[in-house]
């Protein structure tokens, strides 16, 4: 089987997302997906201003 890593890196890895057994894991997975989406938006030039409140 042939895998194209460069193409896959631009897509969200939805296959790796599973129901987390606890809230901490679920939060970590959610943040990972949001980070991927944010990075993709930055690369596409659709992010103009970033405001982060609280943690």
Biopython code that builds the backbone (N, CA, C, O; Angstrom):
import numpy as np
from Bio.PDB.StructureBuilder import StructureBuilder

atoms = [
    (1, "UNK", "N", (0.828, -1.190, 0.000)),
    (1, "UNK", "CA", (0.000, 0.000, 0.000)),
    (1, "UNK", "C", (0.867, 1.245, 0.000)),
    (1, "UNK", "O", (1.916, 1.291, 0.641)),
    (2, "UNK", "N", (0.417, 2.240, -0.719)),
    (2, "UNK", "CA", (1.178, 3.482, -0.825)),
    (2, "UNK", "C", (0.457, 4.578, -0.056)),
    (2, "UNK", "O", (-0.743, 4.790, -0.233)),
    (3, "UNK", "N", (1.194, 5.268, 0.793)),
    (3, "UNK", "CA", (0.603, 6.346, 1.586)),
    (3, "UNK", "C", (1.239, 7.669, 1.194)),
    (3, "UNK", "O", (2.460, 7.772, 1.075)),
    (4, "UNK", "N", (0.410, 8.671, 0.996)),
    (4, "UNK", "CA", (0.905, 9.998, 0.639)),
    (4, "UNK", "C", (0.841, 10.877, 1.886)),
    (4, "UNK", "O", (-0.203, 11.458, 2.185)),
    (5, "UNK", "N", (1.946, 10.975, 2.606)),
    (5, "UNK", "CA", (1.970, 11.709, 3.870)),
    (5, "UNK", "C", (1.732, 13.197, 3.675)),
    (5, "UNK", "O", (1.057, 13.823, 4.493)),
    (6, "UNK", "N", (2.270, 13.776, 2.610)),
    (6, "UNK", "CA", (2.130, 15.220, 2.424)),
    (6, "UNK", "C", (0.677, 15.610, 2.191)),
    (6, "UNK", "O", (0.236, 16.674, 2.626)),
    (7, "UNK", "N", (-0.061, 14.753, 1.509)),
    (7, "UNK", "CA", (-1.475, 15.056, 1.274)),
    (7, "UNK", "C", (-2.274, 14.874, 2.559)),
    (7, "UNK", "O", (-3.148, 15.683, 2.870)),
    (8, "UNK", "N", (-1.977, 13.816, 3.301)),
    (8, "UNK", "CA", (-2.714, 13.540, 4.527)),
    (8, "UNK", "C", (-2.489, 14.608, 5.586)),
    (8, "UNK", "O", (-3.371, 14.848, 6.411)),
    (9, "UNK", "N", (-1.332, 15.250, 5.582)),
    (9, "UNK", "CA", (-1.034, 16.247, 6.606)),
    (9, "UNK", "C", (-1.915, 17.483, 6.456)),
    (9, "UNK", "O", (-2.079, 18.240, 7.413)),
    (10, "UNK", "N", (-2.475, 17.694, 5.286)),
    (10, "UNK", "CA", (-3.330, 18.854, 5.052)),
    (10, "UNK", "C", (-4.791, 18.571, 5.389)),
    (10, "UNK", "O", (-5.622, 19.479, 5.380)),
    (11, "UNK", "N", (-5.100, 17.313, 5.686)),
    (11, "UNK", "CA", (-6.478, 16.941, 5.986)),
    (11, "UNK", "C", (-6.607, 16.634, 7.466)),
    (11, "UNK", "O", (-5.628, 16.296, 8.131)),
    (12, "UNK", "N", (-7.824, 16.754, 7.975)),
    (12, "UNK", "CA", (-8.050, 16.424, 9.375)),
    (12, "UNK", "C", (-8.035, 14.912, 9.543)),
    (12, "UNK", "O", (-8.623, 14.187, 8.740)),
    (13, "UNK", "N", (-7.373, 14.445, 10.570)),
    (13, "UNK", "CA", (-7.258, 13.014, 10.802)),
    (13, "UNK", "C", (-8.455, 12.536, 11.612)),
    (13, "UNK", "O", (-8.339, 12.248, 12.803)),
    (14, "UNK", "N", (-9.606, 12.454, 10.950)),
    (14, "UNK", "CA", (-10.834, 12.082, 11.657)),
    (14, "UNK", "C", (-10.829, 10.619, 12.072)),
    (14, "UNK", "O", (-11.555, 10.239, 12.990)),
    (15, "UNK", "N", (-10.025, 9.791, 11.415)),
    (15, "UNK", "CA", (-9.970, 8.379, 11.777)),
    (15, "UNK", "C", (-9.300, 8.174, 13.130)),
    (15, "UNK", "O", (-9.544, 7.168, 13.796)),
    (16, "UNK", "N", (-8.460, 9.115, 13.538)),
    (16, "UNK", "CA", (-7.753, 8.986, 14.805)),
    (16, "UNK", "C", (-8.592, 9.466, 15.979)),
    (16, "UNK", "O", (-8.226, 9.262, 17.136)),
    (17, "UNK", "N", (-9.723, 10.106, 15.678)),
    (17, "UNK", "CA", (-10.573, 10.632, 16.741)),
    (17, "UNK", "C", (-11.540, 9.546, 17.190)),
    (17, "UNK", "O", (-12.327, 9.030, 16.397)),
    (18, "UNK", "N", (-11.470, 9.213, 18.457)),
    (18, "UNK", "CA", (-12.362, 8.200, 19.015)),
    (18, "UNK", "C", (-12.990, 8.768, 20.271)),
    (18, "UNK", "O", (-12.535, 9.779, 20.804)),
    (19, "UNK", "N", (-14.037, 8.112, 20.739)),
    (19, "UNK", "CA", (-14.667, 8.552, 21.978)),
    (19, "UNK", "C", (-13.672, 8.358, 23.122)),
    (19, "UNK", "O", (-13.203, 7.246, 23.369)),
    (20, "UNK", "N", (-13.362, 9.432, 23.802)),
    (20, "UNK", "CA", (-12.381, 9.375, 24.880)),
    (20, "UNK", "C", (-13.009, 8.769, 26.132)),
    (20, "UNK", "O", (-14.177, 9.026, 26.421)),
    (21, "UNK", "N", (-12.248, 7.968, 26.877)),
    (21, "UNK", "CA", (-12.783, 7.343, 28.087)),
    (21, "UNK", "C", (-12.980, 8.328, 29.236)),
    (21, "UNK", "O", (-13.708, 8.033, 30.185)),
    (22, "UNK", "N", (-12.351, 9.474, 29.161)),
    (22, "UNK", "CA", (-12.553, 10.469, 30.218)),
    (22, "UNK", "C", (-12.450, 11.876, 29.644)),
    (22, "UNK", "O", (-12.014, 12.070, 28.510)),
    (23, "UNK", "N", (-12.855, 12.844, 30.441)),
    (23, "UNK", "CA", (-12.941, 14.225, 29.967)),
    (23, "UNK", "C", (-11.574, 14.797, 29.599)),
    (23, "UNK", "O", (-11.465, 15.590, 28.664)),
    (24, "UNK", "N", (-10.532, 14.401, 30.329)),
    (24, "UNK", "CA", (-9.201, 14.939, 30.042)),
    (24, "UNK", "C", (-8.740, 14.531, 28.644)),
    (24, "UNK", "O", (-8.214, 15.353, 27.894)),
    (25, "UNK", "N", (-8.941, 13.261, 28.298)),
    (25, "UNK", "CA", (-8.560, 12.803, 26.966)),
    (25, "UNK", "C", (-9.406, 13.472, 25.894)),
    (25, "UNK", "O", (-8.906, 13.836, 24.830)),
    (26, "UNK", "N", (-10.702, 13.632, 26.187)),
    (26, "UNK", "CA", (-11.593, 14.263, 25.219)),
    (26, "UNK", "C", (-11.177, 15.707, 24.962)),
    (26, "UNK", "O", (-11.206, 16.175, 23.824)),
    (27, "UNK", "N", (-10.789, 16.413, 26.030)),
    (27, "UNK", "CA", (-10.339, 17.801, 25.883)),
    (27, "UNK", "C", (-9.063, 17.860, 25.049)),
    (27, "UNK", "O", (-8.922, 18.724, 24.183)),
    (28, "UNK", "N", (-8.133, 16.940, 25.308)),
    (28, "UNK", "CA", (-6.878, 16.924, 24.562)),
    (28, "UNK", "C", (-7.136, 16.665, 23.079)),
    (28, "UNK", "O", (-6.522, 17.297, 22.220)),
    (29, "UNK", "N", (-8.049, 15.733, 22.781)),
    (29, "UNK", "CA", (-8.373, 15.441, 21.387)),
    (29, "UNK", "C", (-9.038, 16.644, 20.730)),
    (29, "UNK", "O", (-8.734, 16.985, 19.587)),
    (30, "UNK", "N", (-9.943, 17.283, 21.460)),
    (30, "UNK", "CA", (-10.652, 18.444, 20.918)),
    (30, "UNK", "C", (-9.675, 19.571, 20.603)),
    (30, "UNK", "O", (-9.756, 20.193, 19.543)),
    (31, "UNK", "N", (-8.747, 19.833, 21.531)),
    (31, "UNK", "CA", (-7.763, 20.889, 21.311)),
    (31, "UNK", "C", (-6.873, 20.568, 20.117)),
    (31, "UNK", "O", (-6.487, 21.463, 19.364)),
    (32, "UNK", "N", (-6.548, 19.278, 19.945)),
    (32, "UNK", "CA", (-5.713, 18.869, 18.817)),
    (32, "UNK", "C", (-6.423, 19.152, 17.491)),
    (32, "UNK", "O", (-5.813, 19.656, 16.548)),
    (33, "UNK", "N", (-7.718, 18.824, 17.428)),
    (33, "UNK", "CA", (-8.488, 19.058, 16.204)),
    (33, "UNK", "C", (-8.639, 20.552, 15.941)),
    (33, "UNK", "O", (-8.525, 21.003, 14.801)),
    (34, "UNK", "N", (-8.896, 21.321, 17.005)),
    (34, "UNK", "CA", (-9.019, 22.767, 16.843)),
    (34, "UNK", "C", (-7.700, 23.379, 16.378)),
    (34, "UNK", "O", (-7.696, 24.304, 15.566)),
    (35, "UNK", "N", (-6.589, 22.870, 16.888)),
    (35, "UNK", "CA", (-5.269, 23.352, 16.473)),
    (35, "UNK", "C", (-5.046, 23.072, 14.992)),
    (35, "UNK", "O", (-4.529, 23.923, 14.268)),
    (36, "UNK", "N", (-5.437, 21.871, 14.539)),
    (36, "UNK", "CA", (-5.299, 21.540, 13.120)),
    (36, "UNK", "C", (-6.125, 22.494, 12.263)),
    (36, "UNK", "O", (-5.657, 22.979, 11.233)),
    (37, "UNK", "N", (-7.347, 22.758, 12.693)),
    (37, "UNK", "CA", (-8.226, 23.648, 11.935)),
    (37, "UNK", "C", (-7.670, 25.068, 11.910)),
    (37, "UNK", "O", (-7.710, 25.739, 10.880)),
    (38, "UNK", "N", (-7.152, 25.519, 13.048)),
    (38, "UNK", "CA", (-6.588, 26.862, 13.128)),
    (38, "UNK", "C", (-5.353, 27.000, 12.241)),
    (38, "UNK", "O", (-5.199, 27.991, 11.527)),
    (39, "UNK", "N", (-4.471, 25.994, 12.293)),
    (39, "UNK", "CA", (-3.273, 26.032, 11.459)),
    (39, "UNK", "C", (-3.636, 26.034, 9.977)),
    (39, "UNK", "O", (-3.011, 26.736, 9.183)),
    (40, "UNK", "N", (-4.646, 25.249, 9.606)),
    (40, "UNK", "CA", (-5.084, 25.218, 8.210)),
    (40, "UNK", "C", (-5.642, 26.576, 7.798)),
    (40, "UNK", "O", (-5.414, 27.031, 6.677)),
    (41, "UNK", "N", (-6.369, 27.218, 8.700)),
    (41, "UNK", "CA", (-6.924, 28.543, 8.406)),
    (41, "UNK", "C", (-5.815, 29.579, 8.249)),
    (41, "UNK", "O", (-5.888, 30.446, 7.378)),
    (42, "UNK", "N", (-4.785, 29.486, 9.097)),
    (42, "UNK", "CA", (-3.662, 30.418, 8.977)),
    (42, "UNK", "C", (-2.966, 30.242, 7.632)),
    (42, "UNK", "O", (-2.626, 31.224, 6.972)),
    (43, "UNK", "N", (-2.755, 28.993, 7.226)),
    (43, "UNK", "CA", (-2.087, 28.731, 5.954)),
    (43, "UNK", "C", (-2.926, 29.229, 4.785)),
    (43, "UNK", "O", (-2.386, 29.682, 3.775)),
    (44, "UNK", "N", (-4.246, 29.144, 4.922)),
    (44, "UNK", "CA", (-5.141, 29.587, 3.852)),
    (44, "UNK", "C", (-5.314, 31.099, 3.848)),
    (44, "UNK", "O", (-5.866, 31.666, 2.905)),
    (45, "UNK", "N", (-4.835, 31.753, 4.912)),
    (45, "UNK", "CA", (-4.939, 33.208, 4.987)),
    (45, "UNK", "C", (-6.308, 33.695, 5.408)),
    (45, "UNK", "O", (-6.655, 34.851, 5.164)),
    (46, "UNK", "N", (-7.094, 32.830, 6.039)),
    (46, "UNK", "CA", (-8.448, 33.225, 6.435)),
    (46, "UNK", "C", (-8.511, 33.735, 7.869)),
    (46, "UNK", "O", (-9.560, 34.194, 8.321)),
    (47, "UNK", "N", (-7.386, 33.657, 8.588)),
    (47, "UNK", "CA", (-7.351, 34.165, 9.956)),
    (47, "UNK", "C", (-6.788, 35.580, 9.931)),
    (47, "UNK", "O", (-5.669, 35.796, 9.465)),
    (48, "UNK", "N", (-7.548, 36.532, 10.426)),
    (48, "UNK", "CA", (-7.115, 37.928, 10.412)),
    (48, "UNK", "C", (-6.615, 38.376, 11.782)),
    (48, "UNK", "O", (-5.592, 39.053, 11.886)),
    (49, "UNK", "N", (-7.338, 37.996, 12.826)),
    (49, "UNK", "CA", (-6.981, 38.417, 14.172)),
    (49, "UNK", "C", (-7.273, 37.276, 15.131)),
    (49, "UNK", "O", (-8.289, 36.591, 15.010)),
    (50, "UNK", "N", (-6.374, 37.081, 16.081)),
    (50, "UNK", "CA", (-6.547, 35.997, 17.041)),
    (50, "UNK", "C", (-6.651, 36.581, 18.435)),
    (50, "UNK", "O", (-5.773, 37.326, 18.871)),
    (51, "UNK", "N", (-7.720, 36.245, 19.131)),
    (51, "UNK", "CA", (-7.900, 36.674, 20.509)),
    (51, "UNK", "C", (-8.148, 35.435, 21.351)),
    (51, "UNK", "O", (-9.099, 34.690, 21.111)),
    (52, "UNK", "N", (-7.290, 35.219, 22.336)),
    (52, "UNK", "CA", (-7.452, 34.062, 23.214)),
    (52, "UNK", "C", (-7.766, 34.569, 24.611)),
    (52, "UNK", "O", (-6.985, 35.310, 25.208)),
    (53, "UNK", "N", (-8.918, 34.160, 25.124)),
    (53, "UNK", "CA", (-9.327, 34.566, 26.467)),
    (53, "UNK", "C", (-9.413, 33.343, 27.360)),
    (53, "UNK", "O", (-10.092, 32.371, 27.029)),
    (54, "UNK", "N", (-8.725, 33.390, 28.490)),
    (54, "UNK", "CA", (-8.800, 32.297, 29.455)),
    (54, "UNK", "C", (-8.165, 31.022, 28.951)),
    (54, "UNK", "O", (-7.731, 30.928, 27.803)),
    (55, "UNK", "N", (-8.121, 30.044, 29.834)),
    (55, "UNK", "CA", (-7.559, 28.746, 29.446)),
    (55, "UNK", "C", (-8.275, 27.625, 30.113)),
    (55, "UNK", "O", (-7.934, 26.461, 29.901)),
]
sb = StructureBuilder()
sb.init_structure("model")
sb.init_model(0)
sb.init_chain("A")
sb.init_seg("    ")
for serial, (resi, resn, name, xyz) in enumerate(atoms, 1):
    if name == "N":
        sb.init_residue(resn, " ", resi, " ")
    sb.init_atom(name, np.array(xyz, "f"), 0.0, 1.0, " ", f" {name:<3s}", serial, name[0])
structure = sb.get_structure()
